Amino acid sequence: MNKPVKQKIGFLLALPPSHQSSETVEGLAQAALNAGHEVYLYLIDEGVKNMTSQAFRNLAQAGVRIFVCAYGCQQHNVSTADVEKEFTLCGLVVLSGLIDACKPFISFT
């Protein structure tokens, strides 16, 4: 019996928690994690506002690697003073690396 292939799956979320895409990304990321894949999520633009959501904290604690655009936090007044240890503040170089490393890489903008 063939073992499922573990993939690196990436998501980009540029929309706020109030947008339906935030819930969609959360569900897809959880499903991919449950299927045994490595899951990466980059929050950019208004997507950085999801950093304070319990659903995204739960994803991070479950093993989704979440990267947050530091510039986006500054632009959208999202405090970086008490960032959860599971979140990584970074810049666009990390996003470029994720796009290259993850197949598929799905963008919600």
mmCIF file of the C-alpha atoms, coordinates in Angstrom:
data_MODEL
# 
_entry.id   MODEL 
# 
loop_
_atom_site.group_PDB 
_atom_site.id 
_atom_site.type_symbol 
_atom_site.label_atom_id 
_atom_site.label_alt_id 
_atom_site.label_comp_id 
_atom_site.label_asym_id 
_atom_site.label_entity_id 
_atom_site.label_seq_id 
_atom_site.pdbx_PDB_ins_code 
_atom_site.Cartn_x 
_atom_site.Cartn_y 
_atom_site.Cartn_z 
_atom_site.occupancy 
_atom_site.B_iso_or_equiv 
_atom_site.pdbx_formal_charge 
_atom_site.auth_seq_id 
_atom_site.auth_comp_id 
_atom_site.auth_asym_id 
_atom_site.auth_atom_id 
_atom_site.pdbx_PDB_model_num 
ATOM 1   C CA . MET A 1 1   ? 0.000   0.000  0.000  1.00 0.00 ? 1   MET A CA 1 
ATOM 2   C CA . ASN A 1 2   ? 1.393   3.400  -0.990 1.00 0.00 ? 2   ASN A CA 1 
ATOM 3   C CA . LYS A 1 3   ? 1.939   5.951  1.721  1.00 0.00 ? 3   LYS A CA 1 
ATOM 4   C CA . PRO A 1 4   ? 0.556   9.452  0.918  1.00 0.00 ? 4   PRO A CA 1 
ATOM 5   C CA . VAL A 1 5   ? 3.224   11.895 -0.202 1.00 0.00 ? 5   VAL A CA 1 
ATOM 6   C CA . LYS A 1 6   ? 3.917   14.609 2.348  1.00 0.00 ? 6   LYS A CA 1 
ATOM 7   C CA . GLN A 1 7   ? 3.802   18.014 0.683  1.00 0.00 ? 7   GLN A CA 1 
ATOM 8   C CA . LYS A 1 8   ? 4.717   21.545 1.669  1.00 0.00 ? 8   LYS A CA 1 
ATOM 9   C CA . ILE A 1 9   ? 1.501   23.501 1.218  1.00 0.00 ? 9   ILE A CA 1 
ATOM 10  C CA . GLY A 1 10  ? 1.516   27.285 1.427  1.00 0.00 ? 10  GLY A CA 1 
ATOM 11  C CA . PHE A 1 11  ? -1.137  29.945 1.789  1.00 0.00 ? 11  PHE A CA 1 
ATOM 12  C CA . LEU A 1 12  ? -1.046  33.721 1.475  1.00 0.00 ? 12  LEU A CA 1 
ATOM 13  C CA . LEU A 1 13  ? -3.823  35.630 3.214  1.00 0.00 ? 13  LEU A CA 1 
ATOM 14  C CA . ALA A 1 14  ? -4.205  39.369 2.598  1.00 0.00 ? 14  ALA A CA 1 
ATOM 15  C CA . LEU A 1 15  ? -7.750  39.747 3.941  1.00 0.00 ? 15  LEU A CA 1 
ATOM 16  C CA . PRO A 1 16  ? -9.063  40.637 7.425  1.00 0.00 ? 16  PRO A CA 1 
ATOM 17  C CA . PRO A 1 17  ? -10.751 38.199 9.840  1.00 0.00 ? 17  PRO A CA 1 
ATOM 18  C CA . SER A 1 18  ? -14.165 39.554 8.813  1.00 0.00 ? 18  SER A CA 1 
ATOM 19  C CA . HIS A 1 19  ? -13.668 38.270 5.243  1.00 0.00 ? 19  HIS A CA 1 
ATOM 20  C CA . GLN A 1 20  ? -14.910 34.779 4.329  1.00 0.00 ? 20  GLN A CA 1 
ATOM 21  C CA . SER A 1 21  ? -11.465 33.898 2.975  1.00 0.00 ? 21  SER A CA 1 
ATOM 22  C CA . SER A 1 22  ? -10.015 33.927 6.493  1.00 0.00 ? 22  SER A CA 1 
ATOM 23  C CA . GLU A 1 23  ? -12.337 31.086 7.479  1.00 0.00 ? 23  GLU A CA 1 
ATOM 24  C CA . THR A 1 24  ? -11.596 29.296 4.198  1.00 0.00 ? 24  THR A CA 1 
ATOM 25  C CA . VAL A 1 25  ? -7.834  29.502 4.742  1.00 0.00 ? 25  VAL A CA 1 
ATOM 26  C CA . GLU A 1 26  ? -8.232  28.306 8.319  1.00 0.00 ? 26  GLU A CA 1 
ATOM 27  C CA . GLY A 1 27  ? -10.237 25.265 7.160  1.00 0.00 ? 27  GLY A CA 1 
ATOM 28  C CA . LEU A 1 28  ? -7.877  24.406 4.300  1.00 0.00 ? 28  LEU A CA 1 
ATOM 29  C CA . ALA A 1 29  ? -4.799  24.768 6.497  1.00 0.00 ? 29  ALA A CA 1 
ATOM 30  C CA . GLN A 1 30  ? -6.314  22.537 9.182  1.00 0.00 ? 30  GLN A CA 1 
ATOM 31  C CA . ALA A 1 31  ? -7.328  19.918 6.606  1.00 0.00 ? 31  ALA A CA 1 
ATOM 32  C CA . ALA A 1 32  ? -3.830  19.907 5.084  1.00 0.00 ? 32  ALA A CA 1 
ATOM 33  C CA . LEU A 1 33  ? -2.277  19.593 8.542  1.00 0.00 ? 33  LEU A CA 1 
ATOM 34  C CA . ASN A 1 34  ? -4.659  16.748 9.430  1.00 0.00 ? 34  ASN A CA 1 
ATOM 35  C CA . ALA A 1 35  ? -3.617  14.995 6.197  1.00 0.00 ? 35  ALA A CA 1 
ATOM 36  C CA . GLY A 1 36  ? -0.008  15.058 7.385  1.00 0.00 ? 36  GLY A CA 1 
ATOM 37  C CA . HIS A 1 37  ? 1.350   17.845 5.201  1.00 0.00 ? 37  HIS A CA 1 
ATOM 38  C CA . GLU A 1 38  ? 3.685   20.656 6.230  1.00 0.00 ? 38  GLU A CA 1 
ATOM 39  C CA . VAL A 1 39  ? 1.605   23.827 6.189  1.00 0.00 ? 39  VAL A CA 1 
ATOM 40  C CA . TYR A 1 40  ? 2.903   27.383 5.833  1.00 0.00 ? 40  TYR A CA 1 
ATOM 41  C CA . LEU A 1 41  ? 0.852   30.563 6.057  1.00 0.00 ? 41  LEU A CA 1 
ATOM 42  C CA . TYR A 1 42  ? 1.974   34.096 5.278  1.00 0.00 ? 42  TYR A CA 1 
ATOM 43  C CA . LEU A 1 43  ? -0.227  36.953 6.540  1.00 0.00 ? 43  LEU A CA 1 
ATOM 44  C CA . ILE A 1 44  ? 0.154   40.189 4.598  1.00 0.00 ? 44  ILE A CA 1 
ATOM 45  C CA . ASP A 1 45  ? -1.732  43.489 4.211  1.00 0.00 ? 45  ASP A CA 1 
ATOM 46  C CA . GLU A 1 46  ? -5.012  43.298 6.178  1.00 0.00 ? 46  GLU A CA 1 
ATOM 47  C CA . GLY A 1 47  ? -4.371  39.594 6.674  1.00 0.00 ? 47  GLY A CA 1 
ATOM 48  C CA . VAL A 1 48  ? -2.051  40.506 9.564  1.00 0.00 ? 48  VAL A CA 1 
ATOM 49  C CA . LYS A 1 49  ? -5.188  41.246 11.592 1.00 0.00 ? 49  LYS A CA 1 
ATOM 50  C CA . ASN A 1 50  ? -5.796  37.483 11.737 1.00 0.00 ? 50  ASN A CA 1 
ATOM 51  C CA . MET A 1 51  ? -2.789  37.209 14.041 1.00 0.00 ? 51  MET A CA 1 
ATOM 52  C CA . THR A 1 52  ? -5.031  38.104 16.992 1.00 0.00 ? 52  THR A CA 1 
ATOM 53  C CA . SER A 1 53  ? -7.721  35.552 16.111 1.00 0.00 ? 53  SER A CA 1 
ATOM 54  C CA . GLN A 1 54  ? -8.043  32.465 18.299 1.00 0.00 ? 54  GLN A CA 1 
ATOM 55  C CA . ALA A 1 55  ? -8.567  30.290 15.217 1.00 0.00 ? 55  ALA A CA 1 
ATOM 56  C CA . PHE A 1 56  ? -5.166  31.274 13.809 1.00 0.00 ? 56  PHE A CA 1 
ATOM 57  C CA . ARG A 1 57  ? -3.516  30.902 17.221 1.00 0.00 ? 57  ARG A CA 1 
ATOM 58  C CA . ASN A 1 58  ? -4.928  27.372 17.309 1.00 0.00 ? 58  ASN A CA 1 
ATOM 59  C CA . LEU A 1 59  ? -3.484  26.659 13.850 1.00 0.00 ? 59  LEU A CA 1 
ATOM 60  C CA . ALA A 1 60  ? -0.078  27.873 14.988 1.00 0.00 ? 60  ALA A CA 1 
ATOM 61  C CA . GLN A 1 61  ? -0.216  25.739 18.124 1.00 0.00 ? 61  GLN A CA 1 
ATOM 62  C CA . ALA A 1 62  ? -1.259  22.724 16.019 1.00 0.00 ? 62  ALA A CA 1 
ATOM 63  C CA . GLY A 1 63  ? 1.852   23.074 13.853 1.00 0.00 ? 63  GLY A CA 1 
ATOM 64  C CA . VAL A 1 64  ? 1.031   25.453 11.004 1.00 0.00 ? 64  VAL A CA 1 
ATOM 65  C CA . ARG A 1 65  ? 4.051   27.697 10.489 1.00 0.00 ? 65  ARG A CA 1 
ATOM 66  C CA . ILE A 1 66  ? 2.680   31.227 10.406 1.00 0.00 ? 66  ILE A CA 1 
ATOM 67  C CA . PHE A 1 67  ? 4.701   34.167 9.133  1.00 0.00 ? 67  PHE A CA 1 
ATOM 68  C CA . VAL A 1 68  ? 3.440   37.721 9.573  1.00 0.00 ? 68  VAL A CA 1 
ATOM 69  C CA . CYS A 1 69  ? 4.512   40.733 7.512  1.00 0.00 ? 69  CYS A CA 1 
ATOM 70  C CA . ALA A 1 70  ? 6.026   43.206 9.974  1.00 0.00 ? 70  ALA A CA 1 
ATOM 71  C CA . TYR A 1 71  ? 5.413   46.113 7.584  1.00 0.00 ? 71  TYR A CA 1 
ATOM 72  C CA . GLY A 1 72  ? 1.754   45.077 7.256  1.00 0.00 ? 72  GLY A CA 1 
ATOM 73  C CA . CYS A 1 73  ? 1.428   45.186 11.049 1.00 0.00 ? 73  CYS A CA 1 
ATOM 74  C CA . GLN A 1 74  ? 2.829   48.716 11.056 1.00 0.00 ? 74  GLN A CA 1 
ATOM 75  C CA . GLN A 1 75  ? 0.518   49.821 8.215  1.00 0.00 ? 75  GLN A CA 1 
ATOM 76  C CA . HIS A 1 76  ? -2.625  48.352 9.821  1.00 0.00 ? 76  HIS A CA 1 
ATOM 77  C CA . ASN A 1 77  ? -1.870  49.276 13.443 1.00 0.00 ? 77  ASN A CA 1 
ATOM 78  C CA . VAL A 1 78  ? -1.489  45.677 14.625 1.00 0.00 ? 78  VAL A CA 1 
ATOM 79  C CA . SER A 1 79  ? 0.688   45.604 17.721 1.00 0.00 ? 79  SER A CA 1 
ATOM 80  C CA . THR A 1 80  ? 3.775   43.435 17.571 1.00 0.00 ? 80  THR A CA 1 
ATOM 81  C CA . ALA A 1 81  ? 4.598   43.968 21.254 1.00 0.00 ? 81  ALA A CA 1 
ATOM 82  C CA . ASP A 1 82  ? 3.163   40.665 22.497 1.00 0.00 ? 82  ASP A CA 1 
ATOM 83  C CA . VAL A 1 83  ? 3.330   38.401 19.457 1.00 0.00 ? 83  VAL A CA 1 
ATOM 84  C CA . GLU A 1 84  ? 2.664   34.737 20.223 1.00 0.00 ? 84  GLU A CA 1 
ATOM 85  C CA . LYS A 1 85  ? 5.862   32.677 20.058 1.00 0.00 ? 85  LYS A CA 1 
ATOM 86  C CA . GLU A 1 86  ? 4.356   30.548 17.273 1.00 0.00 ? 86  GLU A CA 1 
ATOM 87  C CA . PHE A 1 87  ? 4.164   33.555 14.919 1.00 0.00 ? 87  PHE A CA 1 
ATOM 88  C CA . THR A 1 88  ? 7.226   34.808 13.052 1.00 0.00 ? 88  THR A CA 1 
ATOM 89  C CA . LEU A 1 89  ? 7.432   38.495 12.126 1.00 0.00 ? 89  LEU A CA 1 
ATOM 90  C CA . CYS A 1 90  ? 9.315   38.881 8.868  1.00 0.00 ? 90  CYS A CA 1 
ATOM 91  C CA . GLY A 1 91  ? 9.523   40.551 5.478  1.00 0.00 ? 91  GLY A CA 1 
ATOM 92  C CA . LEU A 1 92  ? 8.829   39.684 1.875  1.00 0.00 ? 92  LEU A CA 1 
ATOM 93  C CA . VAL A 1 93  ? 12.031  37.665 1.415  1.00 0.00 ? 93  VAL A CA 1 
ATOM 94  C CA . VAL A 1 94  ? 10.390  34.923 3.486  1.00 0.00 ? 94  VAL A CA 1 
ATOM 95  C CA . LEU A 1 95  ? 7.293   35.067 1.279  1.00 0.00 ? 95  LEU A CA 1 
ATOM 96  C CA . SER A 1 96  ? 9.448   34.599 -1.809 1.00 0.00 ? 96  SER A CA 1 
ATOM 97  C CA . GLY A 1 97  ? 11.053  31.536 -0.230 1.00 0.00 ? 97  GLY A CA 1 
ATOM 98  C CA . LEU A 1 98  ? 7.669   30.056 0.662  1.00 0.00 ? 98  LEU A CA 1 
ATOM 99  C CA . ILE A 1 99  ? 6.365   30.532 -2.865 1.00 0.00 ? 99  ILE A CA 1 
ATOM 100 C CA . ASP A 1 100 ? 9.405   28.664 -4.189 1.00 0.00 ? 100 ASP A CA 1 
ATOM 101 C CA . ALA A 1 101 ? 9.257   25.856 -1.603 1.00 0.00 ? 101 ALA A CA 1 
ATOM 102 C CA . CYS A 1 102 ? 5.533   25.126 -1.436 1.00 0.00 ? 102 CYS A CA 1 
ATOM 103 C CA . LYS A 1 103 ? 3.605   23.184 -4.044 1.00 0.00 ? 103 LYS A CA 1 
ATOM 104 C CA . PRO A 1 104 ? 0.823   24.216 -4.105 1.00 0.00 ? 104 PRO A CA 1 
ATOM 105 C CA . PHE A 1 105 ? 0.958   27.822 -2.952 1.00 0.00 ? 105 PHE A CA 1 
ATOM 106 C CA . ILE A 1 106 ? -2.528  29.348 -2.794 1.00 0.00 ? 106 ILE A CA 1 
ATOM 107 C CA . SER A 1 107 ? -3.176  33.079 -2.532 1.00 0.00 ? 107 SER A CA 1 
ATOM 108 C CA . PHE A 1 108 ? -6.259  34.726 -1.009 1.00 0.00 ? 108 PHE A CA 1 
ATOM 109 C CA . THR A 1 109 ? -6.107  38.437 -1.820 1.00 0.00 ? 109 THR A CA 1 
# 
